[in-house]
C-alpha cells in the first residue's frame, strides 16, 4: 500500500527551481522532490515518442507519470470525428506513450471530461468505447458534471467504473454549480485511486465574464485543517487500492508544490533536503 504525492506539470512550480541550472533541467530536479507528476502537455498535443523517451530517462526507476488524454479524446475540443478517425487518434496517442509503458512508469491515462459531459446514453456508450480503445492500459476517469454523482446515479456511476476497470478520480474543488463535482472518496480499482486537488476558489471557478478567469481559477492555498481531513480520506482509500496518488493543481498563486509537501509531512514522508546555500565570495 502506497500514497504518492505530486503536482500537475513540472514547468510552472518556480519554488522548486532555485537557480538557472535547475531551471534548465526542471524534470530532473522535480523528480528529487516528488515521485509522481501529471503530464499536461499531452492534453493540447500528442507528444512525440522522443519526448516521452527523454522524460523516462530523466526520472528515477520508480517514478510515475499520469498522462492526460488529448482534448479530442475527451470531447473537450468539440471536434466531430468518425469512428475510424477516433480509432486513429487513440492509436496514435497509445503509440506515443509506449516509452513510459515499457519503462513501467505509467500510472494512468487521465480522461478529464468537459463540464457538459453528463449522464446520458451517449456518454455511457463513449466510456465503453474508450475502454475498448485503451484495452489493457490503466485509465482514470474524472467527471466535471454533477449529474454523475446525483443521488439517482452515484452508485450506478461507481459500478460502471468498476465494471470497465476504470480508476476513479476523486476531486476536491469548489462547489460552484453544475460544472463542478462533489468529493466522493470511493475507490473503483484495486490498483490505483487518483485524487486531484483543484482548490476551493468558488468565486473564480466559473468564467462569469472575467478575462482573467483561467489565471484565478486555481488560486487557493489549502490550510492544515483541510489537508488533515484529506490525509484521513487518503488513508481510507489506501485500504481499497494498492496505491493512492494525490496531485495538487492549485497553482494559480504557486501554492501547489507547498501544499504537496505539507501533505507529505502529514503522511510522515521524508522531504528532500533543501539545496545548499551558495557562498557569496565577495562578502
CORWOUR-V315200 format. One record per helix or strand of 2 or more residues. SS is the DSSP state (helix for helix, strand for strand). FROM is the first residue (numbers start at 1). TO is the last residue. If there is no record, write none. Layout:
ss:SS from:FROM to:TO
ss:SS from:FROM to:TO
This chain:
ss:strand from:2 to:8
ss:helix from:14 to:16
ss:helix from:20 to:24
ss:helix from:26 to:30
ss:strand from:36 to:39
ss:helix from:41 to:44
ss:helix from:49 to:57
ss:strand from:64 to:68
ss:helix from:71 to:74
ss:helix from:83 to:96
ss:helix from:98 to:102
ss:strand from:106 to:112
ss:helix from:121 to:133
ss:strand from:139 to:142
ss:helix from:146 to:149
ss:helix from:154 to:163
ss:strand from:167 to:172
ss:strand from:192 to:197
ss:helix from:202 to:205
ss:helix from:213 to:216
ss:helix from:224 to:238
ss:strand from:243 to:248
ss:helix from:256 to:266
